[in-house]
Amino acid sequence: MAQRKNGRGHRHHRAATGSSGSTANTASRALHSVLPTAATGVDSHLHPHPAAVHEASLWGRRRVLLLNSTYEPLTALPMRRAVIMLMCGKADVVHDDPMGPVIHSASRSVVVPSVIRLRTYVRVPYRARIPMTRAALMHRDRFRCAYCGTKADTVDHVIPRSRGGDHSWENCVAACSSCNHRKADRLLTELGWTLRTTPLPPKGQHWRLLSSIKELDPAWVRYLGEGAA
């Protein structure tokens, strides 16, 4: 039974990182030594307070930001794993959430925090190229249309794929549905349009985390660098 729980924990961790391929595997291996498993005996005794969880899906959807001991953002953990780390002495609370769900064990109750920090430094190998996802692209462009500046809800290829454009940070921008529809498969020069900013790949390890998260907890922003503001 413990082995099956442990397997679920690793799957949750990979989903939280948002990176793909070797990047996700590398980060997972680097954090494995500090992420407690169900074998600690704590996991099976945790359960959410019914009054604090308004929706059943919150238990699996809620995430807690995990920082390295140097305050570098590492990943977003499922709240159960975050609480286990606190109870096992692997991490400390950095930012409380008074309105957060309450989790009970056999001996204590814990309000799930927004941000926690490792007590021991973990080295995560650096990867220069940030994987491009829809979530990360929207964060890079601050959820604003690259053409008109209104709220963006789609992704557009500046040079259309049908005309040789690639799917990359340099050729993709956030766009509103109206501009995306009007532009269709035409070039900006054909429309007389210009981009509000030059699309470039973002830099910084926190962008790996942003690539997996659509909506940020406001308490996380100060730890995620200027790209998350």
C-alpha positions, 0 to 999 in steps of 0.5 A: 500500500505504501508503495502505491501511495509513493507512486502517486506522490511522484506523479503529483510532483512531476505534474507540478513542475510543468517541465517536460522530458529530461528537465522534469526527470532531473528536477524530480531526482534532485528533490527526491532526497528531501520530499518525504514519502508515505513510508513516514507513517504521517501520510495515512493520518492526514485528512482535510477538515470538511468545513474548510474544503468547499469543493471535493476537488480542492484536495487535489487542486490546491498547490503550495509553493516550495522554495529552496533554502536560498528562496529560489522557487522550485516547484508547486507541491500538492498541499498534502505533500507540503504539510508532510514536509512541515510535519517531518521537519523538512521545511518551514512556513514562509507565508501563512494563509489564514484562510487556507484549508485545515488538515488534521493528523492524529495529534495536530491540526495544520492550516495549509500555508501558501509558501514553504521553504526547504531547510536544506539546500537542494541543487537543481541542474540548470537548463538554459531553454525554458519549455514553452507552454501556453501558461508560460506564454500568457505570463510572459505577455502578462495576459495582454494581446500583443497587437491591441493590448486588451485581455488575451485569450488565445495564442497566435503565431506572428508568422503563421505556421502555414507560411513557414513560422515555427512554434517558438518563444520568438514567433508566438504571442498572446492575442485576443480572439478578435485580433487573432481572427482578423490576422488569420494567416497574414503577415504583419506587414500585409496588415500594417500591424506592429507588435507592442513588444518583441517576443523573446524567451524568458530567463530564470528558473522560476519560469519552469514553474510558471509554465505549469500554472495558469493562475498564481496565488498572489502570495507567490508573486514576490518569490517568482521574480518580475516575470510573474508580476 
